[in-house]
Amino acid sequence: MRRDEIAAGLAEVDERITAACHAVGRDRSEVTLIAVTKTRPAGDVRILAELGVRDVGENRDQEAAPKARELAGLPLTWHFVGQLQTNKVRSVVGYADVIHSVDRLRLVEAISKEAVRQGREITCLLQVALDDDPGRGGARPADLLALADEVALAGGVRLGGVMAVAPLDEEPAKAFARLRDLAVALQEQHPRATMVSAGMSADLAEAIAYGATHVRVGTALLGRRKPFVR
Ligand SMILES: *Cc1c(COP(=O)(O)O)cnc(C)c1O
């Protein structure tokens, strides 16, 4: 049964997170699991919620918006983790509690304006391009602190911290070490911006070793996704 599969995946991921925490002397409670449910049916999200998961992540508005609407009664925090175009901001602000992919001033302005209009407060994580190439999303490390100041000044948004995806051509640990340094620098200016969203199915232990507070896990929880067809 699907529920048993998901329960087994969840137990396994939870064990991996616990082991990764203990390996570096961190408490398990310092790390939140975000179940990345992109491409999965709403039924999977419902099962996750029944099993006690409270944080779910999605990366495409077209898919996330109807799912969030269908599951609006569940006690879930919705994380938007994909690249975000300004023309989708109105929709995303309607259901997302946390946006992990804030990487440019225009996006900050759009989210702020829409959050104020809808009377919502959106937690914004600044996505960093750890390879210094903003092509796949993420701000350059050198631009991070200026962007943080903009979020801190804007209405309707709260500066939560940083987010990154490990580059494909580098050991994740090395990349996450740079993310940790950036997170420390950010917190010197903005002490409450303590969230570090890093680590996926393949590299969650490395991310936890370098201070991740939120890991975003899909495959290891829910199985391989079908190849994505647009
Ligand atoms: C899909 C996705 C994840 C989860 O990846 P898995 O390898 O399936 O765990 C995490 N973060 C982002 C931004 C994603 O798009």
The ligand as an ORCA input file, in Angstrom:
! r2SCAN-3c Opt
* xyz 0 1
  C      13.150     18.470     -6.500
  C      13.849     19.350     -5.539
  C      14.328     18.854     -4.321
  C      14.221     17.394     -3.908
  O      15.134     16.630     -4.653
  P      15.315     15.060     -4.385
  O      16.633     14.761     -5.012
  O      14.182     14.377     -5.073
  O      15.311     14.837     -2.930
  C      14.940     19.754     -3.464
  N      15.079     21.057     -3.776
  C      14.627     21.570     -4.927
  C      14.824     23.012     -5.208
  C      14.011     20.735     -5.859
  O      13.575     21.251     -7.017
*
